[in-house]
Every structure is written in structure tokens, then in C-alpha cells.
Amino acid sequence: MGIEFEEVLWLLLLIPLGLVLFLFAKQGMNRKERRLILALRGCAMVLLIFALANPSLVLPEKAKPVIFLADRSASVSLQEDRILDLINRGVHSKHERDRYGIVSFGENAVIEQTVSDEREYPELVGEIKEGNTNLQEGLEYSSNLLPRGGRIIAMTDGKETMGGGEDLIPLLKGKKIEVDWMPIASDTKEDVSVTDVSAPSVQYKGEETTLNVNTYSTIKKEIEMRITLNDQLIIKENLQVQEGNNEFQFKHVVDQSGLLVYKAEVFSKGDGSPENNTLYHLARSEGAAKVMLVENAGGESALAPLLNSAGFTVDVYKPEQLPGKLTSYLQYQSILFDNVAATSIPEEKMLLMEKSVKEFGRGFIMFGGSDSFALGGYFKTPIERILPVDMDVKGKKELPSLGLVIVLDRSGSMDGQKLALAKEAAARTVSLLRDKDTLGVIAFDDRPWDIVKTKPLTDRKKAEEKIRSISPGGGTEIYSSLQQAYASLENLPLKRKHIILLTDGQSATSGSYQTLVEDGHDKQITLSTVSIGEGADRGLLNDLSQWGKGRFYDVTDASVIPSILTRETVITTRNYIEDQPFYPRITSSDWSPLFKDGVPQMNAYIATSLKGTARMEMESGKNDPVLATWRYGLGRSFAFTSDTSGKWTGDFARWQGWPAFLNELVTRSFPDLRSNPYSIDVKEENENTRLKLSSTEGDISPLEVTVLSEDGKMIPATTRIKAPGDYEVVFEEHLSPGLYNMNIAKRGEDGESTFQTGFSVPYSKEYSFKGGYRSLDTIVEETGGRKASSVKGAFRDLHEPSFTERSIQTILITAGFLLFFCEIFIRRFGVGPIMMVVDQIKPRRTPQEMKEETSIEQLDRKVNKERWNDERKGTDRQPTLEVTKEDRKSVKKAKREKKTAESEVNGDDARLKRLLEAKKRREK
């Protein structure tokens, strides 16, 4: 719709000419000329109005449009060359005017080539996800290229694992699109797949249970079967499989409690599809409670033997050993941190712990020590969000005035996540500093750049903005930047001066680092260093921290950088350790029976502050929390701000009730979980995953279902009641194969009940030799296509020819402008020249015709002559010329005689036509 380029050219050429003619228009016009102009103008306006609507003519199209729909999913991945060869043969067999396009599809669809009539050599280069076959999306893309009908030739094995191709039949028929199917054989690979894993859903610790594993093999061969339980290998056997289905049974003794994740895997030489080698099964074991104990890498915790003696099953982890899957944390009822620094725990693992507490009700306890709470670098981390106490950034004992300079590597190798985290960490330190503290930030590549001048901190917001504006640069030169940092601090009247150097590279130059750092230490300047990644000069950075009496951090995961800078800032600005002996005051009656004989003395604790809704259960003489708790989501967390070694707890750790205190504390952190009463059935429907939850209780209480993937991502889902005891969970997106964790909360008259479970989404049917279903036969039949084994006839005539639309806007605009110019011509020259032309081209009359017309014309002129004269003079006077009745009768008689004479002449139509034309001219 609208005026295009051609119409604009017409306007530019014709309008100036029209204006010129209009300026020299004829001055006077008679009535006939005015009426003619109005008629021309009206016709021109009508034509232009129609042109603005951009009308078009629908004409049958002789060319036949064809779309080749190529399957590029995993089940036919080896057939791509054959499909491309078939397309090429089809293209070269088409008529010159025929047109074609190409669409390829797998899990998604892409347009490889739009519809054209060129015989170019096509290629399949679009990015396709081959894990599924989405025929529906492929047909939909193809139909969009055929808005007025045509043919789609689907080259596929017909195995549809996503979408519903039959749903598009009404659309295809409505657009008059025929669908042909050229079957492509699925790849025949040497392959062994795991088709099912089953075990009792409820087990008990110490009992022997049976595992059933089913496999499918394309040939007879030897395989290796491995089965793990919660990532621990329990079965490994070499087995012989036959062609087709194979069933195996295995026995094992359950030695764990809580959530059980079984994983069955098969391994064999020449395996064609490793994607179908693994399946999961989830169960639950009743028995002794399990806890995860995370202890400092520098030594062994005193908690493990105490908890084992209390009957708990304890798995001890160093920070570097923490798992990266949500399921690994859900095996435990509670997670314990014993004097562990945040600088060795990546943030994504902290997030998994937070999800396990908030969404699945697991417990969390942090015990104190020199590497815990604020001193451990937990400020603004997911662990701080779990805890019932803040890191107390104001501190209880402020140290003397501080000058802090951050020397930050901005070389090209830092570009990306490392630099982003380093900038965020440096900006975070701004909020930890006091107003009277001094801050400087130097970024360096092949030279130092002053980002924040070393001076007292006055405008925090401006300093943070400058830090976040650092961009990556070139090379790496450390010495000059470090020298500038020392120079900026050495003459300042501050009690404490500290430098933090962070880099991922090696310096291009070498100065006397030892002299520089040791001279700085003599001026009360300390130095800590952070080595990021494999390319950093660890030896130099470690030496610098030792010469500077600071700390060295060797970082392999950049996400811990914020915790490192936070810890360094906290250590240098404040003293969080309250080290005056005191007697804790019990503020909760729940603990009173345990302390009926009195409360032992403690030596020290980490200063924190209670969060708004948290509950103080034990406090110091300064009203600081020693033991605090609160509910975080579905879980409960505790903060015990003293240590477990006896160094800070003093008599408390030597007290005979200490084991009972720990046992009670850990037990109170456990979730209130019940055995899951729901059976779960996983179904793939169209592009969505659906869960069917069934319960024998038959209740209709509403359920709130929370589902998380193994990396902690929340999966949006909707739950609805289908029947008493039957619920359906529908996900907004297609779930990838793997494990998913689910929390079910039921609200009823007895309150809220919580159940934890999980489910496994198997690999796509694309990798199953039995998977998928066929809908192409129905589509072909309904749309009038055909099933063929070759491309012969790809461009045969369509049952209903396609149509093309051709716009007539240009024609209408041109006609409108021609009428406009006719109007201008009449205004300029009148109708005289036109009549002269008409007279020249009208047919000649015979003498007899002229004689017959003369008598009538003379009498007409005689009657009307005086009336014409009066009209010109503007008078209403009646004509003076009298016309007798005999004259009128003679005229009528002459007309009748002429008509009779004409009718008597058989076939003399030409003469009659001329007489009628003469009469019309006279009347005009």
C-alpha cells in the first residue's frame, strides 16, 4: 500500500508541466466546457482514491512454486548428502519459469533459500539443533513461503518427536498447499541404548534392593554396564547383549539415606549414538540422617567424630570438592560450614546451596572462626542471604585510619568475566570503607591509569561509577603501577596502609620488586596479591605477598574475586573478633533444659548483627548474637559465631553437654519432610513436558510445585487438578534430558505438608530406534499430495493452480494524471481543437444522408435560434419567430418517413447508425 518509486517519478515529471499549462489557461469558458472539466476532475479523483487503496488483480500463475523441506535431525544425519543430491536433481528438472525454495528442520527450522527461479546449486548451511524432529515448525516455515498456494516436498524419515504436524492440515488446505512425502531411511548405526531403569521408590538403609536395567542393541556385541548411586560407582560389569531388547537385574545393599539417584550407563566400541547411553532413576531411602560438613582446607574439623558418635551419617568436603549439581546437596538434611572462607567457594555453588535451603527445606549452619562470617569474605554473597545475621560491615572495633589502593589488571587477557568480576569486587569495597578512609584505584595494562585518585573517600557513588567504567586495554606491565601505588600512600598520615594487586598475567618488565615492597613495608604499607588463571606469575605474586606481609590468593574460578577483595577490605579496616571471656546468656526456653546446671564460659566470637526477623537464642555480654536462627524459605538456618575447636569456645567445648548441644543444634536444622505420596509420570506432548502426579489419597487440595534443574535454574510450571488425587504439571518450555528436582507443597485443613522428590527426563526419541510417530501419511492424504521415492514430478501441475497478485496502482495513478492533463488542456485551449480532431476522424456522409439531415437541422435551427440569442443577451423574452403547427407536423412526418425508409432497407444498419449519431450531435 502507498505510492512507490515509479509514481514519484510521474509526479516529478508531470506536475511542473501541468503548472505551466495552468498558468496560461484560457480565460473564458462556456457551460459545456465547465461541465466537461467537472466530469474529468471527478473521474480523476475517483481513480486516485482507488489507487491509494493499492488494489490488485489476482491472476492465475503458470509457474509452479515448490518448497523442498529437508530433515536434518540426528536420525537422518548421515543422509544429508543424499537429501542435497535429491534437491539438486529436482531443481535441474524444473521448467524455466518454475520457482523453488529450501527449508531445513530439526528441533528448529531455518530458511535455507527463499523462493526464486534461478537454477543455482543449493546448500544446507543453516544452524539446526538435531536433537529432535519438529515437523510442525518445518511445515509452518515452508507454508509462509507459499502465501498463494504451491507444493511442499518433505524429505524425512517421518519420525516426529516434537510438535504436531497434523495440526497444520487446516492451514495447508486453506492456502491450497499440497504436501508430498519423499521417505528417507533412518540412519542404521551400530548402537546400544539404555531404555529403562527401575528400582523400588522407597528403600531402607541396610536392605538389599533390586535394580532392573533394560537395553536395546542393533547388533550382538559386548558392552560395559556401570551403575552409580549418588555419583558413587556401585556396579561395573561386562555383559553380552543380543540384537533387540535385553533385560538385566542387579542386587546391591543400600548404605545411604535420603534422596537416591541411580544412573545407568552403557559403554561399547563403535557406539553410534552416545546420547542414548544414560538414564536416571530417583528413589528415597529411610534411615539415619545425612549431613554435609564443609571444613577448612587447612585442617580437620572436630565436628565429624562428634556427629558420627551421635548417629549421623557425615560426608566431609573440602571447599574445592563441593559438587556442582543441586541433587548432590539434596541428599543431605543439613549443610554445615566449619570455619570456611568464601574465597575458595565459587558463587554458583553457593547459589545451589541457597536453592536447596530456600526451595527444598534443607538446613544450614555456619560455625565461627577466623575464616568465617565477615572475615571469610561472605559480604553480599548467597550464603549471607541464608544466614540469620548480617556481616556487620560497621564493625565493633574500628581500627585506626586506613589507606587502601587497589591495583587492577585491565590488559586484554582480562577482558570478559574476569574484568567484570574484578570491577564489581572493587566497587563493592567502596561500601565497606568508612568516610574517613582513603581509597585509590589504579588500572594498568602497559602503563598505569589513575581511575580513582588516592584521597579520602567523599563521593562513594562517583567512585563506584569510575571503577565500573574501566575498559580492557593492551599488554601487562606491573612494576610501574605497583611503584605508583606505593608512592601514593607512603607520605599519607595514616595508621594502616594496604595495597591489593590483582592480575592474570606476567609483567613485560622487571624492576627490583623486593626492594620496592620491603621499603614500603618499612613505611607501614602491606601488600596482598591475587593470581587469576594459569597465565599469572604465581611465583612472583606469592613472593610479593610474603615481602609485603600480606596474603596470596591463587584463583582458578574468577567468581571468587569479589569475596577476596571483600575479605581483604574487612581484615584491614576492622577487628571483628571479640576476644574477652564471657558467659553466654540463653534467650530461648528451648535450650533451658540443656543448661540447667549453668552455662560454660566462652573466650571469643565473631561480631555480627541480627537480621530483622531472626531470633536470638544465645547472646554475648555486649548483646551480640552467639547463636541465632531464622526460617529462610522452606529451610532453617543457624549462625553460631564462636568456633568448634575449643580455642574460642573455651570451657564450652570441654563441657560434658557439648556433644548433646551439637546434636540438638543439627537436628533442629533438619527439614520437616514426609514420604512422597505421589507417583510421577513424565510425558512429552507437542513441545511441552507434562508431569502426571497421582495419589491414592484422592484429595483435591491445591498443590504448589517448584521445579529446579541441576544447575539451580527455576523451571516455570503450572499445576492444575484433573481429578481427585490426579494433578497435571505443565511446563512452559521443552525440558532438556537430565535430572530435575521438585518440591511439592500441599495446603489442607491440617496445615501445609511438604514433599521432596525429583524426576528424570529421558533422552529425545530422536535417538531411540523405536521413538516417534508418523503423521505425514495423514498430511499427504488430506492435502492431495503423494508419497514418492524420487523427485520426478516435483514440478508437476498443481491440482489447484497458484495465484499471483499484481498491483494496478500505477495504472490508476497514470490514468488519473492523464485526466488531470485533459482538464488543463481544455482550460487552456477549449473544446474547439478537440471537435476539429473529431470532425477529421468521423466517417464521411453520402449526399442523400446530408440532404435528409438538412431539412431537420434547418427547422431545428429556425426554432431555437432566437432562444440562443436571448440566452447570450441575458433576456427572458420569448422568441419572436413563430412556428406553425404545419411546420411541426412536417418535421415529424419527415422523421417518420426517414425511419420507415431506413427500416425498409434490409441490413442497412450503417445508415441508421449514422442518422442516430447525427441526431445526437444535433441534440448536444
N, C-alpha and C positions, 0 to 999 in steps of 0.2 A: 504494500500500500504506500501511496506517496508518489511524488514526481521524481523521475530518475534523470540520469545524465543527459540522455537524448532530448528530453523535454526542456531541460535547461538551455541547451544549445538553440532549440527552436525559439525560446523566449528571447535569448540574446540577439538572434538574427532578425526576428520579425517585429518585435516591439519598436525598435528605432525606425524601421521603415513605416510602420503604422502611424507613428507620431508625426513623421514628415508629411504623410498624406493628409492627416487630420488637420495640420496647421494650414494647409492650402485647400481646405474643404470649400465646396460650393456654398454660397451664401443663402440662396433661397431654394426651398423645396416645396413641391406641391403635395397634395394629400396622398396620392399614390406612392410617392417616394417615401413619405413618412411612415406609411403603413408597412411598406416593404422593409424598411430599416428596423421597425419594431419586431417584425417576424424573424428577421435574421438574428437580431440580438437575443430574442427568446430561445431560438434553436441553439445558438452558441452557448448560452448559459446552461441549458439542459445537458448538452454534451460535456461541458466542463464539470458539472456536478457529478455526472456518471463517471467521469474519468477519475475524480478524487476517490471514489469507492474502489478503484483498481479492479474493474470487472475482468473476467477471463472466460475464455471458451474452453470447454472440456472436449478434447478431441481424441479419438482412438489412436493408440500408439502402435506402429508397426514393429518397432524394436522391442525385444523381449528382455526385461531386466531379470537377472539371476544373481542370487547370493550363495556363495559356497561357504557353508558353516563347518569349520574344521575342528574336530575334537583333539585337544592337546593334553588331556588328563593323563594321569600316571598309567592307567590301564592300557593305553594305546601309545605310550611314549615312544616305543620302538617303531611305530608305524608312521611317524611324521613324514619321512621321505616319500613313502608311498602316497600319502594323502596329498602332498605337494605335487607329486607327479600327476595324479589324477586331476587336480585343479588345472595344471598347465595344459593337459590334453583337452580338457573341456574348454578352456579359453581359446585354444587354437582351432577349435571346431566351430566356433560361433560365426554368425553372419557379421558382416562389417558394421551394420548399424546396431547390432545387439550390444547390451551393456551388462557388466558384471561387477560384483564387489566381493570382498572376503571378510568373514568374521571368524575368529578363533575363540575357543572357550575351554575352560576347565572349571575351577571353582569360581572364577570370574570370567568375563567376556571382554574382548577388545576388538575394535575395528581395525583390521589389517590394511584394508584398501576400500575407499569409498567407490560408489558406482560410477563406472566410466566405460567408454567403448574402445579403449586402447588395448592392443594385444601385447602388453608388456609382460615380462617374466615375473610372476608374483613371488613373494617371500613371506614367511611367517616369522615375524620378529617381535610381536607384542609380548609383554610380560604377563605370563599366565601362572596362576597358582594351580599346580597339578594335583593337589591332594583330594579334590572332589570333582564330580561331573555335574555341572549346573546347566542342564539342557534348557531350562526355562529362561535363564538370562541370555543364553546364546540365541534362542529364537526371538526374544524380545529385542535384542540389539539388531538382529537381521531385519525384523519387521519395520524397525524405524528407518531403515534404508529403502524400504519399498512402500512409500505412503499411498501409492495408487495401484497397488497390485503387482504381482510378479511371482517368482518361484524361489524357494529356498531348498538347497540340496545339502542335507545333513550327512556328513561323513563321520560316523561314530559307531562304537560297538553297542550303543543303545543302553549302556549301564548308567542309569541316572541315580546319583547319590545325594543330590541337593535339589531343592526346588520342586516344582510340579509342572512339567511341560504341558500336560493336558489342560491345565488352567488357561492356557493361551489359545485354545481352539476357537472360542468366540471371537477373539481379536483377529486371528488369522483369517477366519471366514469373513469377518466384516470388512477386512481390507482386500479380500479376494486374492489371498496368497496361497499358492499350492506348495506343499512340503513333500519333497522326495527324500527317501532314505537310502543311502548307499552304505550297507553294513561293512564295518571294518572289524576284522577279527581282533580280539583282545590279545595282548602280548602273552606268549607262552614262555614263562620263566621257570627256571629251577628254583623252587621256593618252598619253605616250611614256615607256617604261621601258627601262632597260639590263638585258638578260637574261643577258649573259655577257661576260667579259673574259679573254683568254688571251694568253700570251707564253711563250717558252722559259723553263723553270725555272732553267736555268744559262746565264748570259751572260758575256761578257768585255769588259772595258773597251776602248773604241775600235772595237768591231764595230758593224755596223748590224743591228738586230733588227726583227722584225715584230710589231705589236700587232693583235689581232683583237678587235673590239667588235661585239656583236650587240644590236639594239634591237627593241622591239615597239611599234607605234603603232596606235591605234584609228582614226586618220584620216590622210589625206595632208596633210603640212604641212612647214614649215621649222623646223629645230632648230639649236642651237649645241652642238657637241661639244667638251668640254675634257678633256684627259688630263694628269695631273700625275705626276711621278716624285719620290718623297720630298719632297712638298709643293712642288716646283718645276714650273711650267707648261711642258710640252714640246710640246703640240699644242692648237690652238684653231682650229676650222673651222666654217663654216656649211654644213649638209648638208640635203638633201631626203630625207624618209622617206616610204615608201608605207604604206598600210594593211596591217598584218600584220608579218611578220618582215623585218628589214633587217640586212645584214652589211656591215661596213666594215673596211678594212685601213689601217694607218698604219705608216710607217717612221721610225725615229729611231736616232741613234748613241748608244750607251751611254757616258756620260762619268763614271760613278761606279763604285765597287766596294763590296762588302759586300751588305747586305740592300737589295733594291729593292722599293719599294711603289708599284705603279701604281694610280691611281684614275681611273676613267672616269665623267664626269658629262654629263647632257644637260639643256639648258635650252630651254624653249619657252613661248610665251604661252598662257594658258588651261590650263596643266597641271593635271589633276585630282588627281594623287597624287604629290607631290614625294618621298614616302618611297621610291619605286622608281626614283629617278633616278640612284643611285650604286651602283657595285660596285667591289671591290678585287681585285687580283691580286698575289701575292708571288712574287718570284724572287730569285736570288742572282748577283752579278757577281764574277768573279775578276779581280783586278788589284791596283793599288797600294793599300796600306793607307790607311785614312782615320782621322783623329784630330779630336776636338773640342777646340778651345782656347778656354777662357773667360778673358778678360783684364779687368783693371780698367777701369771706365768712364772713368777719368781720363787714360788714355794708351794707346799701342800697345805690345804685348809685343815683346820682342826675339826671342822663340822662333819666331814664324811664319816669317820668312825662313830661319832655320837649318833648320827641319824641312822646308820646301819644297825646299831645296837637297839634303836627304838623300833625297828621293824620296817623301816622304809627301804625301798629299793632306790639306790642313789647312783646316778650316772654323772661322773665328774668330767668337765670340759675345761680346757684352756681357751682363752678368747679366740685364738687362731683356729680352733677346732669347731667352732659353733657352726651348726648346719645352716643351709640356705633355703630350706623348704619349710613351709608352715606346718605340714604334717609332722615333721620331726619334733616340733615344740608341743604339738597337741598330744603326744604320747605321755606327757608328764602332767601331773596335777598341779605342780608349782615349780617356779623357776627362782633359784637363789643366786644372788651375786654376793661374793665374799671378797671385799676389798679389791675390786676390779676396776681399772681405768677405762674410760670411754675411748681413749686414744688408740686402743687395739681392737675395737669392735666397729666394723663398718655400719653405717647408718641403716642400710637396707635390712640388716639382721636385727637391729633394734626395732625396726618397724614391724618385722614378723613377730617379735615378742609382744609388742604393743597390741597387735591384732589378736594374738592368742589370749591375752588378758581381756581386752575390751569386748571382742565379739564371741569368744568361746569360754569365758569364765575361768581361765586359768589364774592361779595365784602368782604373786611376785613379792619377793623380799630382798631388800638391799641392806647388807651389813656394812658398818663403817670401817674406817682405816685411812691411811694416808693417801690411798688411791681411789677413794670413793667420794660420792656426792660432788660438791663443788670442786674439791681437789682432784677429782678424777676427770674433770672436764665435761660434766653432764649438763652444763647450762644450755638451755634451748635444744635439748635432744628428745627423742621419743621416750627414753627412759625417764627423763624428768617429768614428762606428762603423766606417766603411770604412777609415780610416787606421790604420797600424801604431803610431801614437804617441798618447798622451793629451795633452790640452791643458795638463797640468801645472798644476793650479789652485793648488798651493802656491807656485809661482814660485821663481826662483833668486835674485832680488834683491828682497827685500821693502822697499817704500817706507815712509816714516815713517807714524805712526798716522793713521788715516782716519776721517772722519765723513761718512756718506752718508745723504742724505734723498731719498726718492722721493715726489714729489707726483703723485698718480694721480687722473685724472678718473673719477668714478663717476656722472656725470649720466645721465639717461635715454637719451640717444643712444648711450651706450657699452654699453648692455645687449646681451647676446648674446656672440658670439665675441670681439669686441674687448675687453670687460671680462674675459672668461675668460682670454684670452691675456695681458693685462696683469697679472692676478693671478698667473698661472703664472710670468711673467717676473720679477716682484718677489720671489716665493717662491724662484725659482732663484738670485737674487743672494745669498740668505742663506747658501747653501752655499759661495759664493765668498769670503765675508768671513772675516777672522781673528777669533779670540776677543776680541782687544783692540780691534777696530774698533767704531765707533759706528754704529748704524742707527736711522733714523726713517722711518716711512711715514705720509703724510698723504693721505687721500682727500677729495675735495671735490665738491660739487655747487653749491648756492647758498651754502654755508658750508664751512669746513674741518672735518674729523673726524680726530682723532688715532687711528690704528689701532695703530701701534707707537710708543711714546714714544721720543724721541731720547735714547738712552743706550747704554752699552757692551752688546754682544751677549753675553748669558749663556745664554739658553734658546732655541736655534735652532728646536726643534720647535714651541714655543709661538708664536714669531714667525711661522712659516710658517702655522700654523693661523689666526692672526688675519688674515693677509693674504688667505688663501683664503676667509675669511668675509665679505669686502666684498660688499655688495649694491648694485644700482643705486639712484640717488636722483632728484633733480629737475633744477633748472637748472644753469647754469655760471657760476661766479664765481672767477676765477683769482687776482686780486691779493691778497686777504686770505690765501689758502692759501700763496702764494709768500712773502708777508711773514712768515707764521708759520714757514715752513721756514728762512728766514734768521735769524729771532730765535732758533730752537732751536740754531743752530750757532755764532753769532757769538762767544759767550763761552766756548766749549769750548776747552781747551788741546790742540788737535790741529794737526798739521803740514799735513794736507791735508783740505779740506772741499769736498764736491761735492754738487750738487743736480741731480736728473733730473726734468724736468717733462714729463708725458705727457698730451695732451688731444686731443679730436676736435672741439672747438667754439670759440666765441668768448666772451670774458668779457662778463658783463652790466654790469660796472662798469669804470671806467678810473682807475687811480691813476698815480702817477709811477713807471712801471716802470723807466725808465732810471736814475733816482736810486737806487731800491731796489737794482738789480742792481750798479751801479757802486760804491755804498757797500759792498755785500757783497764785491765783488772786492778792495776795499782791505783787507778783513779776511780775505783768502786763501780766499774762497769762490768756486768756479767753478760754472757752470751750463750744462747741456746740455738741449736741448728735442727733443721728438718730436711731430710733427704727423701725425695719423691721419685719412685720408679727405679728402673735398672740403670739408667744413664747417669745418675748422680755420682759424684765423687764421694763415696761413703767414708773412705779413709780420711780425707781432708776434713769433712764435716764433723766426724767423730773427734778428731784432734782439736778442732776449733772449740767444740763444746767443753772438752776437758781443760784446755788452756783458759777458757773463759769462765770456768766454774759453773757451767750451766748443764743442760740436759740435751741428749741427742735422740732424735726420733727417726727411725728407719721406716718409711711409709711405703707399703705396696698398694694400698687401697686409698685413693685420693679423698674418699668421703670422710675420712677421719681427720682431715686437716682442720676443720672448724673446732673439733674437740681439743686438738693440740694447742691451738692458739688461745682458746678459752682457758685451758689448764695453766698455760704459761702466764697469762694475764692475772689469773686468780692467785697463783702462787706468789707473784711479785708484788701484788697490791695489798693483800690482806692476810691475816692469820686466822684461819677458820678453826683451828684446833683449840678447844677449851680444855686445858690440862691441869685444872685444880681439882683435887679429890673431892667427891661429894657423895651424898646419899640420894639416889633417885626417889622421887615421890610418885606413888602409884595413884593414878587418877581414874582408873576404871575398875569397877567392882568385879569384873570378870577375872581379874588376876589376884584378887584378895586372898582366896584360899591358898594359893601357892606361896604367899609371903606372910602367912600368919605368924611365923617366928621372927619376922623382921626382914629388912631389905639390906643386902650387902652393899659395901662401898664400891664406887667406881672411880677410876683415875682420870679419864678423858673421854671426849666425844667430838664429833664434827658439828659445828654450829649450822643450823638450818632454821627455817621459819615455817610454821604450819600453814597449809592451804586453807582456803575459806571454809569448805565443808568437811574437812578432815577432822578426825577425833584424836585428841591427845590421850595416850594410855599410860605414859610414863614420862615425867619431865625432870629437868635438872633444877638446881637451886636458882638458876637465872631464868627459869620458865621457858627454857629451850626444849624442843622435843628430843626425848631419848628413844621413845617408842611411839609411833603414830600409825594410824591406819585410815583407810577410806575405801569406798567402792568405786572402781573405775570401770564403767560399762557393766558387763556381767561378772567381772572378776573383782578380787580384793587384793590390795597391795599393802605392804608394811614397810616402814623405814625404821631400822634400829641403828642409831647414829654412833654407837660405840663398836668396838671390834669384837672378834671371836677368839683372838689368840691369847688373851689374858693380859696383854701389855696395857690396853686401855680399860678393859673391863675389870681388872684388878681382882678383888675378892669375889666379884660376881661370877667369874669363870671358875673359881675354886669352890664356889658354893655347891652344896650337895643337890640343890634343886635345879642347877643349871641344865642338866640333860632334860628334865621334865619341862623346864621353861622353853627350851628349843623345840621339844616335841609338840607342845601346845601351840607355839607360835606357827610352826609349819602346818600343823593340822588345821588351824583356823584359816589358813590361806587357801585351803583346797576348795574347789568348786562344788556346789551342791548339784551333782549330776545324777540322773536316773538312767536306767537302761532304756535304750531307744525302742519304743513300741511300734515303730513304723517300718514297714518293708519298702524298699526303694526300687523302682523300675525305671531305667533310663531309656528314652525313646528319641530318635531323630525324626522330626517331622518337618518337611519342607526345608527351610533354612534355620529352624529353631530347634533347640534341645528342650525336651519336656521331661519332667520327673513326675512319676505317679507315686504318691505316698499313701499307703494302705495300712489301716489299723483295725485290729479285731475289736477294739472298744466301741466302734461305731458312733463316736461322738461327733458333734458339729461345731465344736469350739473353734474360734478363729486361730489360725497359726501365723506366726511371724517367722519367716525363713530368711536366714542370712547365709550367703554362699561366698566363699573366698577361694581363689586359686592358690596354688602352691607358693607363688611369689607374693601373696598377700593382697592381690588386687580384688576389690569388691566386684561381684558379678550382679548386675541389676536383674531382678526377677520379680514376677507377680504370682501370688498364690491365691487360688480360688477353690471353693468346696464343690466337688462334683456329686457327692452322695454322702450319707452318714459314714464316717470313717475313711472316706476316699477324698484325697486332695490332689490338685494338679499344680505343679510349679512350672511356669513358662518363662524362659529366658529371652531377653531382648536381642540377643546375638547368638550366633552359632558358636558352641563351645569347642575349643581345640581338644584333641585327645590328651588325657592325663588325669591326675587326681584333683578332686575338689572337696573342700571341707565345708560342712553345713551345720549350722546351729538352728534348732527348731525350738521356738518359744510358744507354748500353748497357754492361753489365758482362760481360766474357768472359774467356777464358784469357789474352788479351794485355793485360788491364787494362781501364780504363774509357775509353770513347770518348764524346765529347760532340758533339752536332749541334744547331745552332740554326736554327730555321725559324719559320714562322707560318702562319696560315690566316685565311680571311675567312668570316664567317657572313653570308649574303645577307639581304636584307630578307624579311619574312614573306610567305608565299604569299598572305596576305590581300590584298596589293597587286599580285598577279600575276593577270592575266586567264586564265592557264592553270593556276593553282595549285589545290591542294586535291583532295580525293577525296570521293566520295559514299558514305555508309554508311546514310543514312536509309531508303532503299528496303528494305534488309535488315531494319532495325529495325521498320519498319511491317509488313512481311510476317510476321515472327516473332511479334510481339505482338498480331496480329489487328486492327491499326488500318487506316486508309485514307488515301489521298492525295487531297486535295480542294483546290479553288481558292477556296472560300468557307467561312465559319464556320457555314453552315447544317448542322444536325445535330451541332453541337458538344456538345449536351447530350442526344443520343440515348441509348437504353438501352444499357447495357454488356452484353457477351457474358456476363460473369460478374459478377453484382451485387456491389457493395462491401458490406462488413460493418462493423458498429459494435459496440463493446464497452460494455456497461452494467453498472456495478458493483452487486452485491446486498449489499454490506457493510452498508448502512444497514438493509436489511430483516432481515438476520440478527441484527444487534445489537438491533433493536427486538423481534424475536421472543424473543431471549434474555432481555431485560429483562421481557417480559410473563410468561414462565415464572417468572422470579425473583419477580415480584409475586404470582403464583399460589401459590408456596410460602409467601410471607409471609402471604397471606390464609388459607391452611389452618392455618398456625401460630397465627394469631390467632383464627379463628372455627371451625376444624374443618371436617369434610365435611358436617355436618348441613345448613347452609344450601344447599349445592350440591345435595344429594339432594332437598331440598324443591323447588328450582327444577326438577330433573329430573322429579320427580313431577308438577309442574304442566304440563310440556310434553309428557309421554309420552302416547301415544294411549289413549283410553278402551276398556275391555273390555266385551264383551256379558255378560249374566247366565249364558249357557251356558258361556262361557270361564272365568268366575270359578268356576262350580260344578266344572268339570273340574280346575282347578288346585288347588281347596281340598283335595280328598282327598289329593293327592300332598303338598302342603305340610304338612297336619296330620300325616301319618305321618312326614315328614322331621323336623319339629319334635319329635315324640314320640321319635324315635330319638336325636337329637342334643342334646336339652335338658339332660340330666344331664351330658353331656360338657362342654357350655359352662359349666355351673355349676362343675364341677370345675376347669376351667382358670382361672376367675376366682378360685377359692379357693386355687389352687396345689396341689391334691392329685392324686395318681396313681390314685385309687380308680376301679374300673370302674363303669360306670353300673348302678344298681340296677334300672332299668326293663328288663324282659326283652321282647325282640321275638321272637315266634314265627315259625316258618318259613311258617306260613299267612299271617301279616301280610306278609312279604316277597313271597310268591308273589302275593298280591292286589295289591300295589303294582306289580309287574312286569306282571301281567295288565292292570291299568288302563292302564299306559303303552302296552302293545301295542295294546289296543283303541282308545285315543285316536289312536295313529299310524295304525292301519288306517282308522279313521273319517275321518281327515284326508286320507289318500291316495285314499280312495274319492270324495271330493268333488273333481270335476274343476275345476282352476283356482282352488282356494281357497288361494292362496299367502299371502294376507294373514293368514289364521288361523294357518297353520303358522308364519309368521314371528313372530306374537305369542306362540305357545306356546314357541318356541325362546328368545325374549327373556325370557319368564318363567322358563324353566329356568336361563338364565344368571344372572339376578338371584338366584335361589334358591341357586345354587352359590356365588356370591360371598358 
